[in-house]
């Protein structure tokens, strides 16, 4: 039986999306000097020790010659210390803090000190303080990588395929052809001699597969286990004769029948794994179930599967959405315009490549309610807006990888879709 998503898991994809976006933004920040502070605190390090260290660093920073850099460093350290005072003890997985003076776009000297605390997805393994011209995000990036890699092997007597499933994606790493003769005998060969030659060819073929599996699945990816598939008894013979490295041989999670081997076999094996529930808990498997359910509703005559940003948001506002699905590569920005005279609000959804042009158009436009040209503008990530609407109406929100096959299906429908609780009476429109 498939494992259902718990309430904790429902929002994991949203938190991962936000953290990934923050890491990407912070990785691109450059300070004017060594003024950007990074602090990694492992779980068992006392908070008061960290505060004492940062206060010492603030005293040392008074020797910095540049007035601007000195001020920025001391302000960042002070802001970090004040934040740490909120904790009586270090969180269970530790804590990561990025703090520094970020450019405002209005020139040197107008920077604003901002702090970005992170509750890490895994326990912090290092103790680190750095004051540099960039934030040290590499350790956090490593923590974001899924360490539950699973090897995939499909095999018959003609070809084999090797793949790796990790987190929210899978890929074919290598394919091999056997060169083994078919079971029909060549002219002039005795049956016994032909079978002996064929057995030798199979033996060499199995050895080549084992060597490639060692290099790809152990040396390169260090997989946690192996799933084997293929048509017929070849896979069983291969495993029974123990050609594989003992680390793979002893960690075979499942052996499944597939119609194909090679590259197509790996693709089929991933689907089979999903159907059998072998890999419950892997993000890719969750995404497959989510998208499969969504596509079923899209093609159903019930009309509960909708797509397109406007239809989804209108349905969210009406409180009839059960589940929203968005790909993590969606490039839509919510632009909100508010009139300072009559407080009329308008929102628009703009693709990032068009954002600059859209800003210029909005600045030159007037309020459609009162005609006033004095307006204020606010931009926000579309996922944050969808999260706000979903949270207020009890809908679920799932962010899926845009690089997976499932993500490609959602991308073809505008990168956002939803499953409705019910179709409003009299609404016959399609997604």
Secondary structure as GFF3:
##gff-version 3
##sequence-region A 1 431
A	DSSP	alpha_helix	7	10	.	.	.	ID=ss1
A	DSSP	alpha_helix	12	27	.	.	.	ID=ss2
A	DSSP	beta_strand	36	41	.	.	.	ID=ss3
A	DSSP	alpha_helix	47	61	.	.	.	ID=ss4
A	DSSP	alpha_helix	67	84	.	.	.	ID=ss5
A	DSSP	beta_strand	95	102	.	.	.	ID=ss6
A	DSSP	beta_strand	112	118	.	.	.	ID=ss7
A	DSSP	beta_strand	128	132	.	.	.	ID=ss8
A	DSSP	alpha_helix	138	144	.	.	.	ID=ss9
A	DSSP	beta_strand	150	155	.	.	.	ID=ss10
A	DSSP	beta_strand	159	166	.	.	.	ID=ss11
A	DSSP	beta_strand	169	177	.	.	.	ID=ss12
A	DSSP	alpha_helix	191	213	.	.	.	ID=ss13
A	DSSP	pi_helix	214	220	.	.	.	ID=ss14
A	DSSP	beta_strand	225	230	.	.	.	ID=ss15
A	DSSP	alpha_helix	234	240	.	.	.	ID=ss16
A	DSSP	alpha_helix	246	249	.	.	.	ID=ss17
A	DSSP	beta_strand	252	257	.	.	.	ID=ss18
A	DSSP	alpha_helix	262	276	.	.	.	ID=ss19
A	DSSP	alpha_helix	283	298	.	.	.	ID=ss20
A	DSSP	beta_strand	305	307	.	.	.	ID=ss21
A	DSSP	alpha_helix	309	317	.	.	.	ID=ss22
A	DSSP	beta_strand	321	327	.	.	.	ID=ss23
A	DSSP	beta_strand	332	339	.	.	.	ID=ss24
A	DSSP	beta_strand	345	351	.	.	.	ID=ss25
A	DSSP	three_ten_helix	352	354	.	.	.	ID=ss26
A	DSSP	alpha_helix	355	364	.	.	.	ID=ss27
A	DSSP	beta_strand	375	381	.	.	.	ID=ss28
A	DSSP	alpha_helix	382	393	.	.	.	ID=ss29
A	DSSP	beta_strand	396	400	.	.	.	ID=ss30
A	DSSP	alpha_helix	405	411	.	.	.	ID=ss31
A	DSSP	beta_strand	416	420	.	.	.	ID=ss32
###
